[in-house]
Amino acid sequence: MSIADTERPLITSILRTTPASSLRSYVTRTLPDCSPIVVSNRAPHEPRPEGGFKRGAGGVITGLLTLADAMGADWVAVARTDAERTLATSHTGTLSVPLLQTTGNLHYVSPTREQYDMYYSVFANPVLWFIQHYLWDLANEPIIDERIHQAWREGYVEVNRQVAARVVDVARAAPKRPLVLVHDYQLYLVPRLVRQALPSAIIQHFVHVPWPTPQYWKILPKPMRDAILEGMLGCDVVGFQSSLDVRNFLMTCEENAGLQVDEHERAVLFGGRVVYARHYPISIDVPATTRLAQTQGVRRIEREISTWRPPKLIVRIDRTDPSKNIVRGFIAFDKLLRYHPELRGKVQFWAFLQPSRQDVAVYSRYLRLIRQAVGRTNSEFGSAGWLPIRLEIGESERKAMAALRNFDVLLVNPVYDGLNLVVKEGALVNATNGVIVLSENAGAHEELHEHVLSVNPFDVEATAAAMHAGLTMSDEERRRLNDGVREVVRTNDIARWISRQVQDLRDLVASGRTPIG
C-alpha cells in the first residue's frame, strides 16, 4: 500500500469553497492524534522598531501562515536579527503571535550573530542556493576553502542542531504525537536529528527550491552532501514543487548515496525505513489575493498607472536575485525594440523589483548589472516623451498587485525556480487578458504550460519573439489563454496544497508505515 497519489475531487471542491475555519476543521478531523510543529528559518512575523509585529515578506511565509493556521501548529524559527534575538531572550524564546485568523506559539532559536551569518550568508546563501538554482560558473566558482568548511561546521551544522533541539523540546511538551513539518534548504539536517531523539514522530520536509541533478550536487564535498541527504532521509515524506524535483531527488539517493530506490512508489529505503518523495506545487490564497486586488489602495495606484502607461505594458515583479534572470529579460526587450521599431513609443517594460540580500556581494553586483542594462536600453531607444524601461526598486504589495492587474505581457523567465507564485497571482488578478511568458525552468510551468507562452530562459531571441507574440495576438486567443491559466490557479489553490499533504500524511499513518515508538 502506498500513500495517496490521487486527488479527492469532493474534498478539493469543499476546500475551495469554504472559509479558513472549515479548512482547520478538516485538518483536525483528518489528523486528530497529532500535534503539528512548523519549522522554518524565517518567523511568520518580524518585530517592528516601534513595537508589535509585521508579517514576514515573501510568498513562502504566506503559504506557511496558511498551513500553520489550518493545523493549529506551533512554529519554530530562527532569530535572524538583533531585534529578534532580544525579543527571544526577553520572552524565554516563546511568544504568542497572530497567524491568519488565530494565534499561535512562536518558539525562537537564538544562535549568535556570528553563527547565523555563517549558516545563512556564507553557506545557505550563496552555496546551497546557487547549487539548487544551477548558478555557479563552474570553471571559476565555487572555491570550497576553509571559510566554507568553517561556515558548514560552525554555522550550518550548529544552527540546524539548535533548531532540532528546540523542536524536540516543543514536541515533548505537546499533548499528542508530534507532526514535524520542516521547510526549505536552510534546515536539511533537522529531520534526522529530530528522528534520533523522537523515533515515533511523523516528519515531513518540504523543499521550496529546485532539486538539481546528482551530478550538480557533487559541487559539495562528499561529507557535506551526504549529511544533507541523510538529514532529509530522517523524514517520512519529502515534499517538492514539481515531479522533476522528485525524480532528481530519487536519482540523487541512488547515484550519490547508493540507496535502494523504488521509482514506481517514489520511495527510498534508508536505515530500515521507507521515505516517500512527493510533489505538492505550492499556490496562493485565491479569496485573499482577490480581495487585495480590489482594495482602494490598489485602485488608486491603478489610476496613477493610467496616467503614464503607453498602449502596451510589459510587467515583471521579482526580487533582484541572479536566479530570476532579470538582465536577460532586458536584453530580450532590447531586441524586441530593435526588431520591431513600430513598437517604439507604444510599449513600456515596467520592472518593479524588490532588493534581495544586498549584504551578499554577488547580489549587490547583480543589482548593478540590472541598472546598467536598463541604462543602455533607455539611452539608445528613449526619447523625450517615452522611456522604454521603467525601473522601480522597492517593496509594495499594493503596487505589485496593481501592476499584475494591468499587464499585457507578464515576463517570468527565471533561470530555475522552485515554483514562482508571481505567475499565479498575475494569472488570477489580471484584468486586461494579459499573456504570460513563462520560463520552462520555473516549477509553475508543469501546471501552466498549456496556457502560457513557454520560453527557454537563456534564449533571448525566443523571449523577444514570445513577448512580441503576446503583444500582438488576437483578443480571442488572449482570452483563451487567460481563462485557462486562471482556472488552473483557482483549482490548485493553497487549500489544495495543504489538503494533498494532509491526505498523504493520514494515509501514511493509516498504512502503519510510520514508527509508533
Buried (B, 14 or more C-beta within 10 A) or exposed (E): EBBBEEBEEEBBEBBBEEEBEBBBEBBBEBBEEBBBBBBBBBBBBBBEEEEEBEBBBBBBBBBBBBBBBBBBBBBBBBBBEEEBBEBBEEEEBBBEBBBBEEEBBBBBBBBEEEBBBBBBBBBBBBBBBBBBBBBBEEEEEBEBEEEBBEBBEBBBBBBBBBBBBBBBBBBEEBEEBBBBBBBBBBBBBBBBBBBEBBEEBBBBBBBBBBBBBBEBBBBBEEEBBBBBBBBBBBBBBBBBBBBBBBBBBBBBBBBBBEBEBEEEBBBBBBEEBBBBBBBBBBBBBBBBBEEBBEBEBBEEBBEEBEEEBBEBBBBBBBBBBBBBBBBBBBBBBBBBBEEBEEBBBEBBBBBBBBBBBEEBEBBBEBBEBBEEBBEBBBEEBBEEEBBBBBBEEEEBEBBBBBBBBBBBBBBBBBBBBBBBBBBBBBBBBBEEBBBBBBBEBBBBBBBBBEBBBBBBBEBBEBBBBBBBBBBEBEEEEBEBBBEBBBEBBBBBBBBBBBBBBBBBBBBBBEEEBBBEE
